[in-house]
C-alpha cells in the first residue's frame, strides 16, 4: 500500500504581487511534494490565497473597487507566478470558495454549540497588515508610538464588542503538544512557543469583527452582524482542502499533513491552531515545518519596508525556473535568517549550476556523440564512483526526510564534482576505448540528476532526455542500473551571469 503525504503552504494575502519571500515558502513545499512523489507516495499539495479581512478590504477601497473584484484580479497573478516556478499544487484554494465558507460556518457552529464561544469586549493595539493584536511585550515603541515589529508601521488602537474563543481552557493540552512531541520542526521554535505559553498563557482569542469596521469576511453563523476573524477563516483552509466533513480523502491525508510556514506566523500555526483542532476533535498536524527569512538590508522583505525582491528580478538574472528554485533551496535555512546577497547567488549559479553540473552534462554528451556515436553500453563499473554514488543516495534520502534540502544539494554536487574529477583522471578523449569511462560518468550523472529532480524538474528532465535515461522512483535508483545510454544531444544547460562587481 502506498504511503500518503499532505503538504500545505500558508495561504497568501493577494493584496500585491508575490515576491521571493512567498516563493521561498512555496518552492520548499513543492520540493517536498515532488520528493514524496519520487518516493512513490500519494501526494496532495495545497496552496492558495487568503482573501478576507481588513487588509484586503482597505486595499480594494484604495483601488476604488469591491473586495471580490479586487481579489479576482489578483489571484490570477499568483497562479501565473506559481506556473512560472513550476509549482505542482493539487488544489489552489481561495477563502472565497463556496466549500471553504461552508466549512468555516460549520466549524464555528460546532464550537458555539459546545459552549466554546462567548460574547465580550476587546481593547488592544492592532496591525491591519498582520491582522493581529499585539500585547505589550510584543510591539516595539519608537518616539512614543506603538510599532508592529514585522511591518514597522504604527499600530491602531481598537476597542469593540466581539466574540471570544475559549483558548485558555486548552492551554495545558496545547503546551503538552508543543513541549512533548516533535510536531514543530526545528525544535528551537517549539521551545520558543512553550516559553511564551508558560510566561503569558494561552489567552482567549477575539474571533469576530463587527461589520461596521470589517465587512469583508465570512458571516458568523450565529450572529450576522459580525464576520469571522480572518486568521480563523484562513487556518481552516487546511481542512477544507482535503474534504473535511465531505469525503474520505480527509482520513487518508490529515494524519500526514505537513504545514510549511515562515517563522512570523508560528504562534497562529501552533498555539492557536492546535487549540482549534482540539476543540473540533481533530488530531494535531503531523508536522509544522518552520523556516527563517530571506532578509534584505537586515529586515524581512515587505512592501511597506521597501526592500522587496520580486520573482521577475530573479528570472531576469538567472533565466529559468529551475535556476531560481535551486538558488532559493541552496539558501534555505530553517533556523537562521539568510541575507539576500546577489554576489553569493551569482557564485552559486556560475560555480555549481554552470561550471559543475552544466559543464559535466555538456562534456559527457559531446564525447559520447563524438567517440561512440551516442551509444554508451554498460561495461565494468568504477568502484570508487559506484561507492560514492551509493553513499550520496543514502545521505540524500536521510537529509531530505529530515527537511535538510540545502545540505542534500551540497551532497549531490559532491557527486557531480567527483564525476568531473573522474573524467579528468580517465581522459576518455585520449584513450582508445572510452566507453567504460563515459558509461560511469553518465551513470553517476544519472544518479545526481534523479536526486536533483524535485528541485529542478525541467532541467533534470531535459538532461534525462538528452543522455537517454529516465527519472525513476528513488528506491529504484541503483548505480549500474542502466544497460545502455542512447545519447541524443549535448545541451548547454546554463548561461553564465556576469558579476555586478566585475
C-alpha positions as CSV (number, residue, x, y, z in Angstrom):
1,X,0.0,0.0,0.0
2,X,1.3,3.4,-1.0
3,X,2.2,5.9,1.7
4,X,0.4,9.3,1.7
5,X,1.8,12.8,2.1
6,X,-0.1,16.1,2.5
7,X,1.8,19.4,2.3
8,X,0.4,22.9,2.6
9,X,1.8,26.4,2.3
10,X,0.3,29.3,4.1
11,X,-2.4,30.9,2.0
12,X,-1.2,34.3,0.9
13,X,-2.8,37.7,1.0
14,X,-3.4,38.7,-2.6
15,X,-3.1,42.4,-1.8
16,X,0.0,42.7,-4.0
17,X,2.2,40.6,-6.3
18,X,4.1,37.7,-4.7
19,X,7.8,38.2,-4.1
20,X,10.7,35.9,-3.4
21,X,9.6,35.6,0.3
22,X,6.4,33.9,-0.9
23,X,8.4,31.9,-3.5
24,X,10.8,30.7,-0.7
25,X,8.0,29.0,1.2
26,X,6.1,27.8,-1.9
27,X,9.1,26.2,-3.6
28,X,10.1,24.5,-0.3
29,X,6.6,22.9,-0.1
30,X,6.8,22.0,-3.8
31,X,10.2,20.3,-3.4
32,X,8.8,18.2,-0.6
33,X,5.7,17.3,-2.7
34,X,7.9,16.3,-5.6
35,X,10.3,14.4,-3.4
36,X,7.5,12.3,-1.9
37,X,6.1,11.6,-5.4
38,X,9.6,10.4,-6.3
39,X,9.3,8.1,-3.4
40,X,6.1,6.7,-4.7
41,X,3.7,8.3,-2.2
42,X,0.2,9.5,-2.8
43,X,0.7,13.3,-2.5
44,X,-1.7,16.1,-2.0
45,X,-0.3,19.6,-2.2
46,X,-2.4,22.6,-1.2
47,X,-1.7,26.3,-1.7
48,X,-3.9,29.3,-2.2
49,X,-5.0,32.8,-1.2
50,X,-6.4,34.3,2.0
51,X,-8.9,36.7,0.6
52,X,-10.9,38.2,3.5
53,X,-10.2,40.7,6.2
54,X,-9.4,44.4,6.8
55,X,-6.1,44.4,4.9
56,X,-7.8,43.4,1.7
57,X,-10.8,45.5,2.3
58,X,-8.6,48.5,2.5
59,X,-6.5,47.5,-0.5
60,X,-9.7,47.3,-2.6
61,X,-11.0,50.6,-1.3
62,X,-7.8,52.3,-2.3
63,X,-8.3,50.9,-5.8
64,X,-11.9,52.1,-5.8
65,X,-13.3,48.6,-6.4
66,X,-15.2,46.0,-4.3
67,X,-13.1,43.4,-2.4
68,X,-14.3,40.5,-4.5
69,X,-13.4,42.3,-7.7
70,X,-10.0,43.2,-6.3
71,X,-9.1,39.6,-5.3
72,X,-10.5,38.2,-8.6
73,X,-7.9,40.4,-10.3
74,X,-5.0,39.4,-8.1
75,X,-5.5,35.7,-7.8
76,X,-4.5,35.0,-11.5
77,X,-1.2,36.8,-10.8
78,X,-0.4,34.3,-8.0
79,X,-1.3,31.4,-10.3
80,X,0.8,32.9,-13.1
81,X,3.9,33.1,-10.9
82,X,3.4,29.6,-9.5
83,X,3.2,28.3,-13.1
84,X,6.4,30.1,-13.9
85,X,8.1,28.5,-10.8
86,X,6.6,25.1,-11.8
87,X,4.7,24.7,-8.5
88,X,2.9,21.4,-8.8
89,X,-0.1,22.0,-6.5
90,X,-3.1,19.8,-6.5
91,X,-5.5,22.5,-5.4
92,X,-5.3,26.3,-5.3
93,X,-7.8,27.1,-2.6
94,X,-9.4,30.6,-2.1
95,X,-11.1,31.5,1.1
96,X,-13.9,32.9,-1.0
97,X,-14.6,29.3,-2.4
98,X,-18.1,28.2,-1.5
99,X,-16.9,24.9,0.0
100,X,-14.5,26.7,2.3
101,X,-17.0,29.3,3.5
102,X,-19.3,26.3,4.4
103,X,-16.5,24.6,6.4
104,X,-15.8,27.9,8.3
105,X,-19.5,28.2,9.2
106,X,-19.9,24.6,10.2
107,X,-16.7,24.7,12.4
108,X,-17.9,27.9,14.1
109,X,-21.4,26.4,14.7
110,X,-19.7,23.4,16.3
111,X,-17.6,25.5,18.6
112,X,-20.6,27.7,19.5
113,X,-22.8,24.7,20.3
114,X,-20.0,23.3,22.6
115,X,-20.1,26.5,24.6
116,X,-16.5,27.4,23.5
117,X,-17.5,30.9,22.1
118,X,-18.8,33.7,24.3
119,X,-19.6,37.4,24.0
120,X,-17.2,40.1,25.3
121,X,-15.3,43.4,24.7
122,X,-11.8,43.7,23.3
123,X,-9.3,46.5,23.6
124,X,-5.9,46.4,22.1
125,X,-3.2,47.5,19.7
126,X,-3.9,46.1,16.2
127,X,-1.8,45.7,13.0
128,X,-4.0,45.5,9.9
129,X,-1.2,44.1,7.8
130,X,-0.7,41.2,10.3
131,X,-4.4,41.1,11.1
132,X,-3.2,40.6,14.6
133,X,-3.5,42.2,18.1
134,X,-0.2,42.9,19.8
135,X,0.4,42.6,23.6
136,X,2.8,45.0,25.4
137,X,5.8,42.7,25.2
138,X,5.3,42.1,21.5
139,X,5.2,45.5,19.9
140,X,8.1,48.0,19.7
141,X,8.0,51.6,20.7
142,X,9.5,54.4,18.7
143,X,9.1,58.1,19.5
144,X,6.1,57.3,21.7
145,X,4.4,55.3,19.0
146,X,3.5,51.6,19.1
147,X,5.1,49.9,16.1
148,X,4.5,46.5,14.5
149,X,7.8,44.6,14.7
150,X,7.1,42.8,11.3
151,X,5.8,45.6,9.2
152,X,7.5,48.5,11.0
153,X,4.2,50.6,10.9
154,X,2.2,52.2,13.6
155,X,-0.4,50.1,15.4
156,X,-4.1,51.1,15.7
157,X,-6.0,51.2,18.9
158,X,-9.1,49.0,18.6
159,X,-11.9,48.8,21.2
160,X,-15.1,46.8,20.2
161,X,-17.7,44.2,21.2
162,X,-16.7,40.8,19.9
163,X,-16.9,37.1,20.4
164,X,-14.1,35.2,22.1
165,X,-12.9,31.6,21.6
166,X,-12.0,29.8,24.9
167,X,-8.5,29.0,24.0
168,X,-7.4,29.3,27.7
169,X,-9.3,26.1,28.5
170,X,-6.9,24.2,26.3
171,X,-3.6,25.7,27.5
172,X,-2.3,22.6,29.2
173,X,-3.1,20.3,26.3
174,X,-1.5,22.7,23.8
175,X,1.6,23.1,26.0
176,X,1.9,19.3,26.2
177,X,1.7,19.0,22.4
178,X,4.3,21.7,21.9
179,X,6.7,20.5,24.6
180,X,6.4,16.7,24.4
181,X,6.0,16.0,20.7
182,X,8.1,16.6,17.6
183,X,5.3,18.3,15.7
184,X,7.2,21.6,15.5
185,X,10.4,21.4,13.5
186,X,13.1,22.6,14.1
187,X,12.7,22.1,17.9
188,X,14.0,25.6,18.7
189,X,10.7,27.0,17.6
190,X,8.8,24.6,19.9
191,X,10.9,25.9,22.8
192,X,10.0,29.4,21.8
193,X,6.3,28.7,21.8
194,X,6.5,26.7,25.0
195,X,8.3,29.6,26.7
196,X,5.6,32.0,25.6
197,X,2.8,29.7,26.8
198,X,4.4,29.3,30.2
199,X,5.1,33.0,30.6
200,X,1.9,34.5,29.1
201,X,-0.6,31.6,29.0
202,X,-3.0,30.9,26.2
203,X,-5.4,33.8,26.1
204,X,-8.9,33.7,24.8
205,X,-9.0,35.0,21.2
206,X,-11.3,37.5,19.7
207,X,-12.7,35.6,16.6
208,X,-15.2,38.1,15.3
209,X,-15.1,41.6,13.7
210,X,-18.2,43.9,13.6
211,X,-19.3,44.6,10.1
212,X,-19.3,48.3,10.6
213,X,-15.5,48.1,10.7
214,X,-14.7,44.9,8.7
215,X,-17.5,43.9,6.3
216,X,-15.4,41.7,4.1
217,X,-15.4,38.2,5.5
218,X,-17.5,35.1,6.3
219,X,-20.5,35.9,8.4
220,X,-20.7,34.4,11.9
221,X,-23.4,31.7,11.6
222,X,-24.9,32.7,14.9
223,X,-24.7,36.5,14.6
224,X,-24.8,38.1,11.1
225,X,-23.7,41.5,12.5
226,X,-20.1,40.0,12.6
227,X,-17.6,38.4,10.3
228,X,-15.1,35.7,11.3
229,X,-11.6,36.8,12.2
230,X,-9.5,36.3,9.2
231,X,-6.9,34.0,10.9
232,X,-9.6,31.5,12.0
233,X,-11.1,31.6,8.5
234,X,-7.6,31.1,7.0
235,X,-6.4,28.3,9.2
236,X,-9.5,26.2,8.4
237,X,-8.5,26.1,4.7
238,X,-6.2,23.2,5.6
239,X,-9.3,21.1,6.5
240,X,-11.4,22.3,3.5
241,X,-8.7,21.4,1.0
242,X,-8.9,17.7,1.7
243,X,-12.6,17.4,2.1
244,X,-13.2,17.9,5.8
245,X,-16.8,16.7,6.6
246,X,-17.3,15.7,2.9
247,X,-15.2,12.8,1.6
248,X,-12.8,10.1,2.5
249,X,-9.7,12.0,1.5
250,X,-9.6,13.7,4.9
251,X,-8.9,10.5,6.8
252,X,-6.2,9.5,4.3
253,X,-4.3,12.8,4.3
254,X,-4.8,14.6,7.6
255,X,-2.7,12.2,9.6
256,X,0.3,13.0,7.4
257,X,-0.2,16.8,7.0
258,X,2.9,19.0,6.9
259,X,2.3,22.7,7.2
260,X,5.2,24.7,5.7
261,X,5.3,28.2,7.2
262,X,7.6,31.1,7.8
263,X,8.5,31.8,11.5
264,X,6.4,35.0,11.6
265,X,3.2,33.0,11.7
266,X,4.4,30.4,14.1
267,X,2.1,31.3,17.0
268,X,-1.0,31.1,14.9
269,X,0.0,27.7,13.4
270,X,0.9,26.2,16.7
271,X,-0.7,27.5,19.9
272,X,-3.9,28.8,18.3
273,X,-4.3,26.1,15.6
274,X,-3.6,23.2,17.9
275,X,-6.3,24.6,20.3
276,X,-8.8,25.0,17.5
277,X,-8.2,21.4,16.3
278,X,-8.6,20.1,19.8
279,X,-11.9,21.9,20.0
280,X,-13.0,20.4,16.7
281,X,-12.0,16.9,17.8
282,X,-9.4,16.8,15.0
283,X,-5.9,15.4,15.7
284,X,-3.0,17.9,15.6
285,X,-0.9,18.1,12.4
286,X,1.9,15.6,11.7
287,X,4.4,18.4,11.3
288,X,4.7,22.2,11.3
289,X,7.8,22.9,9.3
290,X,9.1,26.3,10.1
291,X,11.7,28.3,8.2
292,X,13.5,31.6,8.9
293,X,13.5,34.5,6.4
294,X,15.4,35.7,3.4
295,X,16.1,39.2,4.6
296,X,17.2,42.2,2.6
297,X,19.2,45.0,4.3
298,X,18.7,43.3,7.6
299,X,14.9,43.2,7.5
300,X,12.2,40.7,6.5
301,X,11.0,41.6,3.0
302,X,7.9,43.7,2.7
303,X,6.4,46.4,0.5
304,X,6.0,48.8,3.5
305,X,9.7,48.4,4.3
306,X,10.7,48.9,0.7
307,X,13.2,46.0,0.4
308,X,11.2,43.5,-1.7
309,X,13.0,41.4,-4.3
310,X,10.4,40.4,-7.0
311,X,10.3,37.0,-8.6
312,X,10.7,38.7,-12.0
313,X,14.0,40.1,-10.8
314,X,15.3,36.6,-10.2
315,X,14.1,35.3,-13.6
316,X,15.7,38.3,-15.3
317,X,19.1,37.4,-13.8
318,X,19.1,33.6,-13.7
319,X,16.9,32.9,-16.7
320,X,14.9,29.8,-15.7
321,X,12.5,28.5,-13.0
322,X,15.0,25.7,-12.2
323,X,17.8,28.1,-11.5
324,X,15.6,30.2,-9.3
325,X,14.3,27.2,-7.5
326,X,17.8,25.8,-7.0
327,X,19.2,29.1,-5.6
328,X,16.3,29.5,-3.2
329,X,16.7,26.0,-1.9
330,X,20.5,26.4,-1.6
331,X,19.9,29.4,0.6
332,X,17.3,27.6,2.6
333,X,17.9,27.7,6.4
334,X,15.1,26.7,8.7
335,X,16.7,28.2,11.8
336,X,18.6,31.3,10.8
337,X,17.7,34.3,8.6
338,X,19.7,34.5,5.3
339,X,20.7,37.8,3.8
340,X,19.8,38.2,0.1
341,X,23.3,38.5,-1.5
342,X,23.5,38.8,-5.3
343,X,27.2,38.1,-5.3
344,X,26.7,34.8,-3.3
345,X,23.8,33.8,-5.6
346,X,25.9,34.6,-8.7
347,X,28.8,32.4,-7.4
348,X,26.4,29.5,-6.7
349,X,24.8,29.8,-10.1
350,X,28.1,30.1,-12.0
351,X,30.1,27.7,-9.9
352,X,27.6,25.0,-9.2
353,X,25.0,25.1,-11.9
354,X,27.0,26.3,-14.9
355,X,30.6,25.0,-14.1
356,X,29.8,21.8,-12.3
357,X,26.5,20.4,-13.5
358,X,26.2,22.1,-16.8
359,X,29.8,21.5,-17.8
360,X,29.6,17.8,-16.9
361,X,26.4,17.2,-18.9
362,X,27.9,19.0,-21.9
363,X,31.2,17.1,-21.7
364,X,29.7,13.6,-21.5
365,X,27.2,14.5,-24.2
366,X,29.8,15.8,-26.7
367,X,32.2,12.9,-26.0
368,X,29.6,10.2,-26.3
369,X,28.3,11.6,-29.6
370,X,31.9,12.2,-31.0
371,X,33.5,9.0,-29.8
372,X,30.7,6.4,-29.7
373,X,28.0,7.9,-31.9
374,X,25.8,8.3,-28.9
375,X,25.6,4.6,-27.9
376,X,27.2,4.0,-24.5
377,X,26.9,0.5,-23.2
378,X,27.5,-0.8,-19.6
379,X,31.0,-2.1,-19.1
380,X,33.0,-2.5,-15.9
381,X,31.8,-0.3,-13.1
382,X,34.2,2.1,-11.4
383,X,34.4,1.0,-7.8
384,X,35.1,4.5,-6.4
385,X,32.3,6.3,-8.3
386,X,29.9,3.5,-7.6
387,X,30.6,3.7,-3.9
388,X,30.4,7.5,-3.9
389,X,27.0,7.3,-5.7
390,X,25.6,4.7,-3.2
391,X,26.8,6.9,-0.3
392,X,25.2,10.0,-1.8
393,X,21.9,8.3,-2.4
394,X,21.8,7.1,1.2
395,X,22.8,10.5,2.6
396,X,20.3,12.4,0.4
397,X,17.5,10.1,1.5
398,X,18.3,10.9,5.1
399,X,18.7,14.6,4.6
400,X,15.5,15.1,2.5
401,X,13.5,13.1,5.0
402,X,14.9,15.4,7.7
403,X,14.0,18.5,5.6
404,X,17.6,19.4,5.0
405,X,17.3,20.3,1.4
406,X,20.2,22.7,1.1
407,X,22.5,20.0,2.6
408,X,21.2,17.4,0.3
409,X,22.0,19.6,-2.7
410,X,25.6,20.0,-1.4
411,X,25.9,16.2,-1.2
412,X,24.6,15.7,-4.7
413,X,27.0,18.3,-6.1
414,X,29.8,16.4,-4.3
415,X,28.9,13.5,-6.6
416,X,28.9,15.8,-9.7
417,X,32.3,17.2,-8.7
418,X,33.6,13.6,-8.2
419,X,32.3,12.7,-11.7
420,X,34.1,15.7,-13.3
421,X,37.3,14.7,-11.5
422,X,36.8,11.1,-12.7
423,X,36.6,12.3,-16.3
424,X,39.8,14.4,-15.8
425,X,41.5,11.3,-14.5
426,X,40.3,8.8,-17.1
427,X,40.6,11.2,-20.1
428,X,38.1,9.4,-22.4
429,X,39.0,11.9,-25.2
430,X,42.5,10.4,-25.3
431,X,42.1,6.6,-24.8
432,X,41.4,4.0,-27.5
433,X,38.3,2.6,-25.6
434,X,36.4,5.5,-24.0
435,X,33.2,3.5,-23.3
436,X,33.9,2.4,-19.7
437,X,34.8,5.9,-18.7
438,X,31.8,7.5,-20.4
439,X,29.4,4.9,-19.1
440,X,30.5,5.5,-15.5
441,X,30.4,9.3,-15.9
442,X,26.9,9.3,-17.4
443,X,25.7,6.8,-14.8
444,X,26.9,9.0,-11.9
445,X,25.3,12.0,-13.7
446,X,22.1,10.0,-13.9
447,X,22.1,9.3,-10.2
448,X,22.7,13.0,-9.4
449,X,20.1,14.2,-11.9
450,X,17.4,11.9,-10.4
451,X,18.2,13.3,-6.9
452,X,18.0,16.9,-8.2
453,X,14.7,16.3,-9.9
454,X,12.4,17.7,-7.1
455,X,14.4,20.9,-7.0
456,X,15.0,21.3,-10.8
457,X,12.2,19.3,-12.5
458,X,12.5,20.7,-16.1
459,X,16.3,20.8,-16.5
460,X,16.7,17.3,-15.0
461,X,14.1,16.0,-17.5
462,X,16.0,17.8,-20.3
463,X,19.2,16.0,-19.1
464,X,17.5,12.7,-18.9
465,X,16.1,13.0,-22.4
466,X,19.4,14.2,-23.8
467,X,21.5,11.4,-22.3
468,X,19.0,8.7,-22.7
469,X,17.7,7.7,-19.3
470,X,14.5,8.1,-17.2
471,X,13.7,9.8,-13.9
472,X,12.8,6.9,-11.6
473,X,11.5,6.5,-8.1
474,X,14.2,6.8,-5.5
475,X,14.0,3.3,-4.3
476,X,14.8,2.1,-7.8
477,X,17.9,4.3,-8.1
478,X,20.9,2.0,-8.3
479,X,24.4,2.6,-9.7
480,X,24.9,0.4,-12.8
481,X,21.1,0.1,-13.3
482,X,21.1,1.2,-16.9
483,X,22.4,-1.2,-19.6
484,X,22.8,1.3,-22.4
485,X,22.5,5.0,-22.9
486,X,21.4,6.4,-26.2
487,X,22.7,9.9,-26.1
488,X,20.8,12.3,-28.4
489,X,22.5,15.7,-27.7
490,X,24.9,17.6,-25.5
491,X,22.8,20.5,-24.2
492,X,24.1,23.8,-22.8
493,X,22.0,24.0,-19.6
494,X,23.0,27.3,-18.0
495,X,24.2,30.6,-19.4
496,X,26.7,32.3,-17.1
497,X,25.8,35.6,-15.4
498,X,28.3,38.4,-15.2
499,X,29.1,39.5,-11.7
500,X,27.9,43.0,-10.8
501,X,31.3,43.7,-9.2
502,X,33.3,42.8,-12.3
